[in-house]
Amino acid sequence: MSLWPKEQLCLSYEARKQAVDKVEEAFASALASLKVDIGLKEMFESIYVPLGAWLYQRRLQQDGPLVVGINGAQGAGKSTLFNLIEVILSEGFGQRVVGFSLDDLYKTRAQREKLSEAVHPLLMTRGVPGTHDVQLGIDIIHSLIKGDAEQPTKIPVFDKSTDDRCQTAVWQEWVGPADVIVFEGWCVGAMAQTQDALDVPINTLERNEDASGEWRQYVNEQLAGRYQQLFGMIDTLVMLKVPSMEAVFEWRSLQEKKLAERVKYIFDTQQPTDHLRIMNEQEIERFIQHYERLTRTMLDEMPNRADITLMLNENHKISKIQINNPL
């Protein structure tokens, strides 16, 4: 049974079936790397190909590339969703798809060190508005929309294990026009809070390390400013709604365990690992508290504002689809 609302099923049944077959074939060699559970074809038929068809139809309604934003808390599965969308739109619907992450826009470690000294120590920790190079993101989307074959778009790469931006030599490059541009990130599409909402600390981090509210005030001002210009470039916003903040901690912990496994592999192959930064559970809890205020706000207000909301259950599966901006 399809989870996708019947009245928003785009294209014919036959066209969608052909797309499912093409995508299933394309994913045959990628299943291992994505670690998607069995039953993938059923998910293609009930969720992902209808989503791709919907985005394709939305793309046909405008001139120029469709800019898709994907919002979701830590561990929600934003990267996996992008991978699925990329293959479905390219293999199933013949679209040229390019994507990048808000994480790729983090300021360098040195830049955040200066910011933490000039404004507030908590800004050393990457993640919140104010710790990204917003103008770089705006420039990247402008360049991708322009699609100049003579001028490749360079997209930065951030290495979370070293907590720093990679050298420009390993940055990604996109050449020529694109049909769909995907921009994913934990606070993509978020809006600033009211001043009253900032007054009361919501967790231990804010009570003990931001008692004056200076840090959260700065973060909110940044979000209300240039970030809105960046998010305003999005044509369609898709939200992956996690069930709770508790799920965020659990799923983010899982991500860190995977990083630890990567470090163990590197160590076992006799490569240096001193530069890699792995967090324990206490460090993860403190880390997530940096995100908690805005995450709770988005969980409260965004599900009814995003163009499409994909609601996740405790088992990390999409259990409900809500379309707020029907075609």
Secondary structure by P-SEA (a helix, b strand, c coil): ccccccccccccaaaaaaaaaaaaaaacccccccccccaaaaaaaccaaaaaaaaaaaaaacccbbbbbbbbcccccaaaaaaaaaaaaaccccccccccccccccccaaaaaaaaaaccccccccccccccaaaaaaaaaaaaaaccccbbbbbbbbccccccccccccbbbbcccccbbbbbccccbbbbbcccccccccccccccccccaaaaaaaaaaaacaaaaaaaaccbbbbbccccaaaaaaaaaaaaaaaaaaaaaaaaaccccccbbbbcaaaaaaaaaaaaaaaaaaaccccccccccccccccccccbbbbcccc
